[in-house]
Amino acid sequence: MRLRRTSALAVAATLAFTALAACSTSNQGSGSGANGVLNVGMPNGPQTENNNPFLNSSAASSLGYRRLIFEPLAMVNEVKVTEPFKPWLATGWEWSDNYTKLALTIRDGVTWSDGKPLTGEDVAFTFELLKNNPGLNIEGVPYGETTASGNQVTVAFPRPQFVNQKKIFEQFVVPKHIWSTYGNPSTETVKEPVGSGPFTLKSFTPQTVTLTARDTYWQDKPQVKEVRYTSYADNNAQTTALATGASEWSFVFIPNYQAVYTSKDPQHYKLWFPPVLGVHGLWFNTKSKPWDNPALRRAVNLVVNRDDIFMQGEAGYFYPKVDNITGIPTPAGESFIAPEFKDKVVTVDVDAAKKELTDNGFTFDGDKLKDPSGAPVTLKMTVPSGWSDYVTDLEIIKDNVSKIGIEATVDLQNADSWTKALDTGDFQAAMHWTNNGPTMYDIYQSIMDGALYKPIGQGGINGNYGRYESAEATKALQDYANAADEATRTEALHVLQRLHVKDMPVVITSAANGGGQYSTKNWVGWPDDSNPYGPVQPTLENALDVVMRLKPAA
């Protein structure tokens, strides 16, 4: 999960309007440490009760509370990707046969929230569940035969999994005795989730979900006794909640964070946005005409004003600008850029864009662009209405493409509808993000992997939202993943860069971060520059580690 947004003036106006209310609401968060309550907020609007942790569209995923109910095999620190994985449900592991066989030792003494023991059989069942239900296996990991004997689990894979280690170890485990009863786990609406994590579901409303700590957790019990997740209508409402203390932890775009957030309590109100290797950009549905034409996509890439997106859309801090033509963030990804693209920085060039179009069969009727069939070129870009940073980004792009005769619109949806539209391919263009990882593999795999491809109308997708098809790209990704040496990986990555530049399935504009806002008024122990033990986004896997480390400020 990622961002949301609104203009700085809109946020400031909202805060000014609610100044009187702030006096009465600011105490909602006060004393939370003493009372054992942590208030988490996300700007995702009303939620539908669904706690299926595998589905990105479920409330448990949208707000992030699945992380406190279901646990992974290990914790992976995306902020410091060279760190060894931190054992969690797995206490040890060993790869063999060129990363095609994984032996896991599962922790003893862990119980599910219903009191039954967690065993190696549950872990094996989880992997088999993913293998047999593609709708759940949104990471696309090719699980093979899995066997369990006591606390020992062996997982086989049909090909090397060097590039998928993070995905495998971050996979949460579900109880076999519950999930084996579901007729269709891919569509199951889970009302009463049973997990091994430190918290259980206490209550659910469309606006607020409350978790309570369980007494039988295998680790030292968390000092946070209750976690309240509030889903605010949009960025404005979420920012107001942070500024008044009603919300103590969030991931939200704040255009003028000093004026509207940190200045309200400089001692306690913090934000930390460490960079990670992932990107954001305008994804095209490559099955939607005329956007199936790469020349048109290349032309748009030439007119998108990334400086405006960074300074206006991303407020000069949130998502750093990416302007290398390969879409690789710099300086983080500098070493991955092929020599031929080292100095290829994209700047706005309307004339070059027009030439790209006319050289490939497009024409201009006055100031209107027409595709090779003679039809006017239009572009419908979709975004959740509360995600104000994406809204601003698309308004900028709308103005940019008008300079090459494209009439664009920005379609505002609620977050649930938007998620479903991308999942089934029911869109023309949309701002979205890629997976994060230690190399550019995860970024290009999110965009270009044919193994993630699903036809229009078929859901359960996680990556390749643009339905991009290229046998060459899929082979290059496979070559990278199966490589026995770094030289082979490098050449495969260079092939992917050339294909991205040629086909431009996504106009990459920004780099990702692992950031968030939090308050130290009631709780301390948050990750920061001095202790970067993980990202601080409340929807990421590491949210569990964060909550377990929090202590009352008193």
N, C-alpha and C positions, 0 to 999 in steps of 0.2 A: 504494500500500500504506500501511497505517497501523499501528495499535496492538496491544496485548495487556494482560493484567493479573491480579493476585492481591492479597489483603489485605496490609496492612502487617505484621501479625503473622505471616502465613505467610512473607513474605519474610525478616523478621527471624529467625524460627525456622530457616529454611533456612540462613541465613548463620551463625547460631550453631552449627548442627549441622555445618557444613562448615568451621569455624574451623581445625581441625587440618589439613584437606586444603588450606586456603588457603596454608599455609606451603610446601607442596610444589608447588602449581599456580601460585602467583603469578608464577613465573619463566617461565611459558610465553610471556608477552608480552614479558619482559625481553629487551632486546637486539634487538628486532625491527627497529628503525631501522637498527642496524649490520648486521644480517643481510639487510636489504631486504625483510622480511616484514611485512605488515599483516594483523592478525587482525580479521575482521568477524564479528559474530554477529547472528542474528535468532531470535526465539522461536517458530519456525513448525513445529517437529516434523519427523519424517522426511520426506525429499523423494523423489519419483519422478523418475528421470532423464528430463528433457525440457527442451531448451534452445531451444524455439521462442519467440523474443522477443515475438511478437505475442500470445501467450496469457497472460492474467493468472494462470492456474492452473499455469503451468510453473515448475519450480525456478528457472530463470534469472530469472523475474519475481519470484517469491516472495522470494528472497534478495537480488535486486538486481544480480546479476553480469552480466545482459544489458547493463547500462549501460557496462561496461568492454570489452565485445566489439563491440557495435554502436553507431554514432555518429549524432548528430542533425545536422540542417542548421545549427542555431544553438542556443546556450544561452540559456535564459530564466530570469531571476532572479525567482522568485515572492516573495521577501522584499521586493524593491524593484521593484514591477511597472511603474513608470514608466521604468526604465532601458531603453536600447536593447538589442535582442538582440545577443548576442556571436557573431560569425561563427565557424562551425566547419567542417563540410564545405562549406557555402556561404560564399563570400567576399563576395558582394553579391547584392542583390535589388531588385526594383522592382515595385510594384503599379500596376495601371491599370484603367480602366473600372470604377470604384467597387468595387474589391477583387474583381473577377471574373477577373482575369488576373494571373498571377505569373510574372515572368522571373527566373530564378536563374542565378548564375554559380557553377559547381562548382569546388572547389579542384583544382588540378593537382598531380600528384606523389603522390597517395594510392594505396596498394595494399591489396588484401585480404590477409588473413593467409595465404592460399595462394600469394601472390606475384603474382596477376593485378592489373592496374590497375583502380582505381575510376573510372568515367567518368560523364558525364551520362546515358548510357544506363541505368546502374544506378539512378540517381535516378528517371528516368522509369518504369522497370520497377517500382520500389517503389510509386509512386503508382498505376500501372495495376493492380498486384497488389491494392492496397487497394480500388480501384474495383470490381474483378471478384470479390472475395472478401469479402462482408459480414462473414463470421466473423472476418476479420483486422482489418477497419476498425472497431474497437470504439469509436473516437472519433466515428464517424458523419460524418466530413468528406465532403461530396459532390464528390469529384474528377471532373473532366471529362476532356477530351482532353489528353494530355500528349505533348509532342514533345521530342526532344533532337537537338542538333547540336553535336558536340564537347563543350565544357564548358558549353554554354548549354542550359538546360532551360526550357520554357514550359509552364505549367500553367493550364488553363482551368477555370472553375467555373460552374455553372448559376446561381448567385446570389452576392451579396456575401459575402466571408469575413472581414469586419472582426473578428467575434467569435471566429473560429477560427485567428487568426494564430499564437497560442501552440501550438496542437495541430499545425499544419502544420510549423512550424519545429522543434518538438521530435521530429518523426517520425524515427526511425532509418532508415537505408538498408541494404538487403540486396543481396547480389550476384545479378545476373541469371543468371549461369552455373550457380549452385547452385539457386536457388529456381524457376527455370523447369523443372527436372526433377521437381519434386514434383507428384504427381497431385492431391493435395488439401492445399494449404498450410494450410488452416484446422485440420486435424487432424494435421498432420505432427509426428511425434516426432523432433526434431532431436537427434542424439547428438553430432555433431562440428560445432559451429557455426563458420562462417567469417565473420569480420567485419573491419571496418577499424579497430577500436579498438586501444588499446595492449596489450591482453592477449588471450591465448588460453587455452582450457580445457586444463588439465594432467591433472586426475583428478577423478572423481566417486564419492562414496558417498552413501547417504541422509542421513548426518550432516555430511559435510564436502566442500566443493567447492573445488578449488585452481586458481587462474589464475596464469599466468606471463607476464612481460613479453616482448613480441616485439622482435626486433632491427631490424625494418624499418618501424617506425612513422613516420608522416610528421612528427610534431612532435618536439621534444626528448624523448628517452626519459624515462619516469617514473623517479623515484628509488626508488619502490616496485617491487621486482623480483618479488614474489610476493604474491598476495592469497588468504588462506584464509577461506572463508565457512563458518562452523559454524552449523548449525540446531539450536538447543537446544529441549528439550521444551516449555518454557513460560517465563513471565516470571521465575519463581523461579530457574530454571537460568541464564537469560540474565543476570539481575542478579548472581548469584553469580560468573559468568564475568567480568563487568565489574569487580566489587569485588576479585577476585583477580588481575586483569591478564591472564587468559586471553583475554579479548575486549577489543579496543581501540576498537571503533566499533559502535554499535547504535542502534536506535530501539525502545525498550521502555518500558512504563510502570513506574515505580518509586514506590510509594506514599509511602515515607519516604526520599527520595533522600539527604538529608543524613546520616542515621544509617547507612544500609546501603550507600551508594555513595561520595559525595564525601568523607566524613570518613575513608575508608580511605587516601586519598592526596590531601589537599586541594590540593597543589601541581600535580598532574597530572590528576586526574579531573574532567572538566568536563561540563556539559550546557548546551545552548542550545536554546531553544524559541521562535523568532520566530513571531509570528502571521501567518497567511495567510488570505485571504478564502475560506473553505470551512466546511462544517458537518458535524456528526455528529448522528444521531438515530435514532429508532425508525421503521423503514420497515414499512409495512403492505403485504401482498399484496392489492391492491384487487380481485383476482379470487377471493379466498377468502371465502366467507360465514362469519359475518355482517359481515366487515371490508370488504365492498364498500359498506357504508353509511357515508357521511361523518359522520352524526350521532354514530355510535359512536366514530369516530376523533376528532371534536371533543371528545367527553366525556373520552376518555383524555387529551387535551392539557390539560384543565382539572385533572387530578388528579396529573399527573407532577410530582414534587418536584425541580425543577432545582437547588435549593440543596443537597439531599442528594447528587445526582449529582455536582455540582462538588466538594463538600467530602469526600465519602466515596468516590465512584466515581473522581473525577479528582484526588483528593488536593489540591485547592485550587490547582493550578498547570497541570495537563497540558492539558486542554481547557477554556477559559473558558466560563462559563455564557452561554447565549443565552436571553433571556426575552421579547423582543419577539414579539408574536403572529405577525408575518410570518416569523419565523425568521431575520431578518437580524441578524448579529453587530454589537454596538456596543462601542466607538465606531467601529470600522473601517468599518461600513456605514451609519452614521447618516445620511449625506447621501442615501442611496437610499430611505429609508423614506417612504412616501406620507404626506401631512399627516394623513389620517384615522387613521393607525396610530402616529403619533409617540409617544404616551404610553400605548399599549396593551401594558402589561406583564402577562404571564401569571403569576398566583400560584395556589396550590392552592385550589380552590373546589369541594368535594365537592357541596354543595347545587346549585350551578349546573350541575355535570355531571349530576346526577340529573334536574334539570329538562330539560336538553337531551335526555336519553334518553326520558323519559316524554312529552315533547312530540312525539316522533317515533316513537311506537308501541312502545317498549320498556316492559316491566313488571318489577316486582319481586315475587318469591315469597319472602317473608321477606327474607333478606339476599342472595338469589341473583337475578342479572339474567337476564331472558329476552328474546330478540329478538322482533320482531313476529310470527314464526311460532309462538312459544311454546317454542322450544328454548333451553336454558341457554347462556349466552355464555361461551366459554372462549377462552383465548389461549395459543398455543404460540410462544414466542420462542426463536430459535436463535442460538448463538454458539459459536465455537471454544473448546474447554476451556482452552487456555493463555492466552487473551486476558483476563486477570484484570480489567482495567478495564471492559471490556464486560460481563463476567460480573457484576461488582458493580452496574453500571448497570441491568442487567436484573433483578437481584434486588430492587433498589429499586423499579423499575417494577412488578414482580410484587406487591409489598406495596401500592403506590399504587392499582393497579386493583382490588385486593380490597375497597377502600372503596366501590366502586360495584358490588359483586356479581359481579365477573369472576374466575373461577378461572383463574389463569395458571400456566404451567410454563416453566422454562428448560431447553432442550434443548442439552446440550453435545455438540459434534461435533469431529472433527479439522478443521484449517484447509482441507484439500483438499475434504472433503465439504461443508463450509459454503460454500465458494466455488462449487462445482457446484450446490448447492441454490439459491443466489441467481441463478446464471446461468440456470437452467432454470425458475425460479419455483416450486420445490418447497419452499415455506416459507409460514408464516402471518405472522410478523413477525420482524424482525431488526434489530439495531443495525448501522449502516453509515455511510459518509461520502459526501460529494459531491465533484465536481471542485472544484479551486481556480481562482481567476481574478482579474482586476483589477476586476470588477464582480459584482453579484448574478446576472448572466445565467448564468454557469457553474453556480451553485448550483441555480437553478430549472430550468435545462435538464437537469441531472442527474436531477432528480426528476420533471419534468412533461412532457418533450418526447415528443410522439407519434412523432417521427421515430426515436426510440430504442426504441419499443415492439416487443416480440416476444411472441407467444402463449406460454402456459404450455407447457413442454416443449421449447421451442426455445431453444438456447443462443447463445453468442457475443454477449452483451449487455454494454454498458458504460454504465450509467445507466438510469434508469427501471426499477429492479429491482422496484418495486411494481406494474408493469404498469398505471400510471395512464393513463387515456385522457380527453382533453379537447380537442376541436377548438379551443376558445377559447384554451386555454393554448398549444397548438402554434402557433396564428396569432399570438399575442402574442410568442412567442419569435422567430417569423419576422419580425414587424414590427420587433422590436428589432434583429435581425441585419441586416436590409435597410435600416434607417433611414439617411436622408441627413443627419439633424441630431439634435442631442441632445434636443430637445423631443419628438421622436417616440419616441426610446428611453425617455425618462422615462415617458411615458404607457403604453407597453407594459409597462414594469416595474411600474407601479402596477396594471395589470390582473392581472399574475401574482401580486402580493401579495394581491389580493382573492380570487383563485381558491384560493391556498394557504390562506388563513384559512377560506374556505368549505368546502373539500374535505379539508384536512389530510391529504394523502397520507403525510406524514412528520411525526412529532412531533419537531421540532428541539430539541435540548437543549444543544449545545455547539459552540464554534467550533474550527476546525482549527488546526494549527501545522505548521511546517516544521522540527521539532526533532530532536534526537538526543543521544546521549552519546558522548564520545570521550576518549581519553587523550593527553596531550602528553608522556608519558614517553619514547616512542620516536619519535614523529612530531609535527611542528609545521607550521603553515600552514592550520589549520582555520578555517572561517568563524566569526565571532562578532560581537558588537555593534560592535567597532572596525573590522571588515572584513567586512560582510555581503554577500559576493559571491554567496551562494546559500544555499538550504536545506542542512541537514546530515543529512538522512535518507539512509541508504545505499541505499535503493531508488529514489530519484528520479533524474531525468535528470542533475542537477547532481553526482551522486556521481562521475561521470567527471571533471568539473572539479576537484572536491575532491582526488581521488587524484593528479591531475596537478600539483597545487600543493603536495603534502606533501613535506617534507624531513626527513631524520633529525635528531632532536633534538640529537645530538652535534655 
